[in-house]
Amino acid sequence: MTDPENKALFSIITPARNLETLIGYTMRSLQEQTYRHWECLVVDDASTDGTVEALRALDEPRIKLFFHEERQGVSAARNTALEHASGDYLLFLDGDDLLFSQTLERFYQGFQQHPESDVLYGEIQILQEDGSPMGKAKGSFFHPRPTGHILPALLKRNLITTGATLALRAEAAHRTGGFNPSLAIAEDWEYWCRLAATSTFRYLGGSPVAGYRIRQDSASRSGEHSPDTGLAAVETIFSNPLITGTLTQKRCASLKREAQASVYEYAANHYLRTHRWREGRLLLWKSIRHAGFRPRPWILLIFAILGFQPGWLAKRLK
């Protein structure tokens, strides 16, 4: 193990595009870490605002800037940073997310205590656009967070809300390779599945390790959300023999149906959030037909039929 006094043990991977008003908060959440041996590789993906100037104004030597002259997308930006990362551990922090002050300390201690684990992951706190908490952080009731060989659970749906909740050993990243630039969405899910095919995961539990900011102008918050792009990611995942090689044909087919069901449910969330009940109902029925009885889509369908969205439900439609 490298002496932490002489090297940044954590390499933080941060893609950024047009985040002038938010990137400073994200970087300050790094500067406030109790564990200080880190570097942050920020890849500016052809921003047209003052993102770069905001980063330079921080005058932080641990932040290293890289540039794409033309927009290449979040996967390519992460891959550029991965090529230059020197840390023993990696963490994917998007430019509008936040870490809590002890996040890196918790990950570092977790790796020391569990040398058999390649990947550690924790829970998320959903934030409003201004950065304030959106309700209390809770673990998922419908989708427990497993430890160990989590690939079968991860194939059903993306259990990792954002890369900021996950840290991995550099050796695991080298085995996995880079992100897939051909995927418009769910590129992180596809990466986690490849990672889980050869790596052991451990769930940290306890308080959240990162904050995920809900931005109304982000692409993922648009009310227009076709499931087609998500289904394309499912096809990519299940056509990879590295991922499916340890599964029987029957088990693979069952997990694929559940993955497709989760894509339809995710797409339905976007319509329910904007009170477009009919579109949401149609997608929820597709979800149910693909995977049978699962409590969450049935609960969502009931409210979609009623045309009503209670506050506790609205907070969970991410």
C-alpha positions as CSV (number, residue, x, y, z in Angstrom):
1,M,0.0,0.0,0.0
2,T,1.3,3.4,-0.9
3,D,2.2,5.8,2.0
4,P,-0.8,8.2,2.1
5,E,1.5,10.9,3.3
6,N,3.3,11.0,0.0
7,K,0.5,10.4,-2.5
8,A,-3.1,11.2,-3.2
9,L,-4.7,7.8,-2.6
10,F,-8.1,8.8,-4.0
11,S,-8.5,10.0,-7.6
12,I,-11.9,11.7,-8.0
13,I,-13.3,11.5,-11.5
14,T,-15.4,14.6,-12.4
15,P,-17.0,15.3,-15.8
16,A,-18.3,18.8,-16.1
17,R,-20.2,20.8,-18.7
18,N,-21.8,24.2,-18.2
19,L,-21.8,24.0,-14.4
20,E,-20.5,27.5,-13.6
21,T,-23.0,28.0,-10.7
22,L,-22.7,24.6,-9.2
23,I,-19.1,23.2,-9.7
24,G,-17.8,25.4,-6.8
25,Y,-20.1,23.7,-4.3
26,T,-19.0,20.3,-5.5
27,M,-15.3,21.1,-5.2
28,R,-15.7,22.7,-1.8
29,S,-17.3,19.4,-0.6
30,L,-14.0,17.9,-1.5
31,Q,-11.9,20.6,0.2
32,E,-13.9,20.0,3.4
33,Q,-13.1,16.3,3.5
34,T,-11.6,15.0,6.8
35,Y,-9.4,12.7,4.6
36,R,-7.2,15.0,2.6
37,H,-5.1,12.7,0.4
38,W,-7.0,13.1,-2.9
39,E,-6.7,14.5,-6.4
40,C,-9.7,15.6,-8.5
41,L,-9.4,15.2,-12.3
42,V,-12.0,17.5,-13.8
43,V,-12.7,17.1,-17.5
44,D,-14.5,20.1,-19.0
45,D,-16.6,18.8,-21.9
46,A,-16.6,21.9,-24.1
47,S,-18.4,24.1,-21.7
48,T,-19.8,27.4,-23.1
49,D,-20.1,29.2,-19.7
50,G,-17.7,30.0,-16.9
51,T,-17.2,26.5,-15.6
52,V,-13.4,26.6,-16.2
53,E,-13.0,30.1,-14.7
54,A,-15.0,29.0,-11.6
55,L,-12.6,26.0,-11.1
56,R,-9.5,28.1,-11.5
57,A,-10.8,30.7,-9.0
58,L,-10.7,28.0,-6.3
59,D,-6.8,28.0,-6.6
60,E,-6.8,24.3,-5.5
61,P,-3.6,22.4,-6.5
62,R,-5.3,19.1,-6.0
63,I,-7.8,19.9,-8.8
64,K,-6.4,19.0,-12.2
65,L,-8.1,20.3,-15.3
66,F,-8.5,18.5,-18.7
67,F,-10.3,19.7,-21.7
68,H,-12.4,18.4,-24.6
69,E,-12.5,21.0,-27.3
70,E,-15.7,19.4,-28.7
71,R,-18.5,17.9,-26.7
72,Q,-18.0,14.2,-26.3
73,G,-20.3,13.2,-23.5
74,V,-20.0,12.1,-20.0
75,S,-18.6,8.7,-20.7
76,A,-15.8,10.0,-22.8
77,A,-15.1,12.7,-20.1
78,R,-14.8,10.0,-17.4
79,N,-12.6,7.9,-19.7
80,T,-10.2,10.8,-20.2
81,A,-9.9,11.3,-16.4
82,L,-9.4,7.5,-15.9
83,E,-6.4,7.6,-18.2
84,H,-4.7,10.1,-15.9
85,A,-5.8,8.9,-12.5
86,S,-2.9,7.8,-10.2
87,G,-4.7,7.0,-7.0
88,D,-5.1,3.6,-5.5
89,Y,-8.9,4.2,-5.2
90,L,-11.3,5.9,-7.6
91,L,-14.6,7.7,-7.0
92,F,-16.9,9.1,-9.7
93,L,-18.2,12.5,-8.6
94,D,-20.4,14.4,-11.1
95,G,-20.0,18.1,-11.2
96,D,-23.3,18.9,-9.5
97,D,-23.2,16.2,-6.7
98,L,-21.8,16.7,-3.2
99,L,-19.7,14.5,-0.8
100,F,-20.2,14.8,2.9
101,S,-17.2,15.7,5.0
102,Q,-16.3,12.2,6.1
103,T,-17.1,10.3,2.9
104,L,-13.5,9.7,1.8
105,E,-12.5,8.8,5.4
106,R,-15.3,6.2,5.5
107,F,-14.3,4.7,2.2
108,Y,-10.6,4.7,3.2
109,Q,-11.4,2.9,6.5
110,G,-13.7,0.5,4.7
111,F,-11.0,-0.6,2.4
112,Q,-8.5,-1.1,5.2
113,Q,-11.1,-3.1,7.2
114,H,-12.2,-5.2,4.2
115,P,-9.2,-6.0,2.0
116,E,-11.3,-8.7,0.2
117,S,-13.7,-6.0,-1.2
118,D,-12.9,-4.4,-4.5
119,V,-15.8,-1.9,-4.4
120,L,-17.5,-0.1,-1.5
121,Y,-20.9,1.7,-1.9
122,G,-23.2,3.6,0.3
123,E,-26.5,5.4,0.4
124,I,-27.6,8.7,-1.2
125,Q,-29.2,11.8,0.1
126,I,-31.5,13.4,-2.5
127,L,-31.0,17.2,-2.6
128,Q,-33.2,20.0,-3.9
129,E,-31.8,22.2,-6.6
130,D,-30.5,24.7,-4.0
131,G,-28.6,21.9,-2.3
132,S,-30.9,21.5,0.7
133,P,-32.0,18.0,1.7
134,M,-35.2,16.7,0.1
135,G,-36.6,14.8,3.1
136,K,-34.7,12.3,5.2
137,A,-32.3,9.9,3.7
138,K,-33.5,6.4,3.8
139,G,-32.3,3.1,2.4
140,S,-34.4,1.4,-0.3
141,F,-37.2,-0.6,1.2
142,F,-38.1,-2.4,-2.1
143,H,-34.5,-3.0,-3.2
144,P,-32.1,-4.0,-0.4
145,R,-28.4,-3.3,-0.9
146,P,-26.5,-6.6,-1.1
147,T,-22.8,-7.3,-0.3
148,G,-20.6,-9.8,-2.1
149,H,-21.3,-11.0,-5.6
150,I,-24.1,-8.5,-6.3
151,L,-24.3,-9.0,-10.1
152,P,-27.7,-10.8,-10.2
153,A,-29.2,-8.0,-8.1
154,L,-27.6,-5.3,-10.1
155,L,-28.8,-6.8,-13.4
156,K,-32.4,-6.3,-12.3
157,R,-32.0,-2.6,-11.9
158,N,-29.4,0.1,-11.2
159,L,-28.8,0.0,-7.4
160,I,-26.1,2.8,-7.6
161,T,-28.0,6.1,-7.9
162,T,-24.8,8.1,-8.6
163,G,-21.1,7.3,-8.9
164,A,-20.4,9.5,-5.9
165,T,-21.8,6.7,-3.6
166,L,-19.2,4.2,-4.9
167,A,-15.5,3.9,-4.5
168,L,-13.4,1.1,-6.1
169,R,-9.8,-0.1,-6.1
170,A,-7.8,1.0,-9.1
171,E,-7.0,-2.6,-10.0
172,A,-10.8,-3.2,-10.4
173,A,-11.1,-0.3,-12.7
174,H,-8.2,-1.6,-14.8
175,R,-10.0,-4.9,-15.2
176,T,-13.3,-3.3,-16.1
177,G,-12.1,-0.8,-18.7
178,G,-13.8,2.5,-19.5
179,F,-17.4,3.7,-19.9
180,N,-19.3,3.0,-23.1
181,P,-19.6,6.2,-25.0
182,S,-22.3,4.7,-27.3
183,L,-24.9,4.7,-24.6
184,A,-27.0,7.8,-24.3
185,I,-28.2,6.9,-20.8
186,A,-27.6,4.1,-18.2
187,E,-23.9,4.1,-19.2
188,D,-23.2,4.0,-15.4
189,W,-25.4,1.0,-15.0
190,E,-23.7,-0.9,-17.8
191,Y,-20.3,0.0,-16.2
192,W,-21.4,-1.2,-12.7
193,C,-22.5,-4.5,-14.2
194,R,-19.2,-5.1,-15.9
195,L,-17.5,-4.1,-12.6
196,A,-19.7,-6.5,-10.6
197,A,-18.9,-9.4,-13.0
198,T,-15.3,-9.5,-11.7
199,S,-15.4,-7.6,-8.4
200,T,-16.7,-8.1,-4.9
201,F,-18.9,-5.3,-3.5
202,R,-19.6,-4.3,0.1
203,Y,-22.4,-2.0,1.2
204,L,-21.3,0.5,3.8
205,G,-24.7,1.2,5.4
206,G,-25.1,4.0,7.9
207,S,-25.5,7.7,6.9
208,P,-25.4,8.8,3.3
209,V,-22.0,9.2,1.6
210,A,-23.1,11.7,-1.1
211,G,-25.8,14.1,-2.1
212,Y,-27.6,13.9,-5.5
213,R,-28.9,17.2,-6.7
214,I,-32.2,17.2,-8.5
215,R,-32.0,19.8,-11.3
216,Q,-35.1,20.8,-13.2
217,D,-33.0,21.7,-16.3
218,S,-31.1,18.4,-16.5
219,A,-31.8,16.0,-19.3
220,S,-32.8,13.3,-16.8
221,R,-35.6,15.4,-15.4
222,S,-37.3,16.0,-18.7
223,G,-40.9,14.8,-18.9
224,E,-40.1,13.4,-22.4
225,H,-38.3,10.2,-21.6
226,S,-38.5,7.3,-24.0
227,P,-37.6,3.9,-22.6
228,D,-35.8,3.1,-25.9
229,T,-32.4,4.4,-24.8
230,G,-32.6,2.5,-21.5
231,L,-33.7,-0.7,-23.4
232,A,-30.6,-0.2,-25.6
233,A,-28.4,-0.3,-22.5
234,V,-30.1,-3.5,-21.3
235,E,-29.3,-5.1,-24.7
236,T,-25.7,-4.0,-24.3
237,I,-25.5,-5.4,-20.8
238,F,-27.1,-8.8,-21.6
239,S,-25.1,-9.3,-24.9
240,N,-21.8,-9.1,-23.0
241,P,-20.5,-12.6,-22.3
242,L,-18.3,-11.3,-19.5
243,I,-21.5,-10.3,-17.6
244,T,-23.8,-13.2,-18.5
245,G,-21.2,-16.0,-18.8
246,T,-21.8,-17.3,-15.2
247,L,-25.6,-17.4,-15.6
248,T,-27.8,-20.1,-17.0
249,Q,-29.8,-19.2,-20.1
250,K,-33.0,-19.4,-18.0
251,R,-31.7,-17.2,-15.3
252,C,-30.3,-14.7,-17.8
253,A,-33.7,-14.4,-19.5
254,S,-35.5,-13.9,-16.2
255,L,-33.0,-11.1,-15.1
256,K,-33.3,-9.5,-18.5
257,R,-37.1,-9.2,-18.2
258,E,-36.7,-7.6,-14.8
259,A,-34.1,-5.2,-16.2
260,Q,-36.5,-4.2,-19.0
261,A,-39.3,-3.8,-16.4
262,S,-37.1,-1.4,-14.4
263,V,-36.5,0.7,-17.5
264,Y,-40.2,1.0,-18.1
265,E,-40.8,1.9,-14.5
266,Y,-38.0,4.5,-14.6
267,A,-39.4,6.1,-17.7
268,A,-42.9,6.1,-16.1
269,N,-41.5,8.1,-13.2
270,H,-40.8,11.0,-15.5
271,Y,-44.4,11.1,-16.7
272,L,-45.9,10.8,-13.2
273,R,-43.6,13.6,-11.9
274,T,-45.2,15.9,-14.5
275,H,-48.8,14.5,-13.9
276,R,-49.0,12.9,-17.3
277,W,-51.0,10.0,-15.9
278,R,-51.9,8.2,-19.1
279,E,-48.4,7.9,-20.4
280,G,-47.2,6.8,-16.9
281,R,-49.9,4.1,-16.7
282,L,-49.0,2.7,-20.1
283,L,-45.4,2.3,-19.1
284,L,-46.2,0.9,-15.7
285,W,-48.4,-1.8,-17.3
286,K,-45.4,-2.7,-19.6
287,S,-43.2,-2.9,-16.5
288,I,-45.7,-5.2,-14.7
289,R,-46.1,-7.5,-17.8
290,H,-42.4,-7.9,-18.1
291,A,-41.7,-8.9,-14.5
292,G,-45.0,-9.9,-12.8
293,F,-45.6,-8.9,-9.2
294,R,-43.2,-6.3,-7.8
295,P,-44.7,-3.9,-5.2
296,R,-43.3,-0.6,-6.4
297,P,-44.8,-0.5,-9.9
298,W,-48.2,-1.6,-8.6
299,I,-48.1,1.2,-6.0
300,L,-47.2,3.7,-8.7
301,L,-49.9,2.4,-11.0
302,I,-52.6,2.9,-8.3
303,F,-51.7,6.5,-7.9
304,A,-51.4,6.9,-11.7
305,I,-55.0,5.6,-12.1
306,L,-56.2,7.9,-9.3
307,G,-54.4,10.9,-10.9
308,F,-52.9,11.8,-7.5
309,Q,-49.4,12.1,-6.3
310,P,-48.8,12.3,-2.5
311,G,-45.8,14.2,-1.3
312,W,-43.8,11.2,-0.1
313,L,-44.2,9.7,-3.5
314,A,-43.1,12.8,-5.4
315,K,-39.9,12.8,-3.4
316,R,-39.1,9.3,-4.7
317,L,-39.7,9.9,-8.4
318,K,-36.1,10.6,-9.4
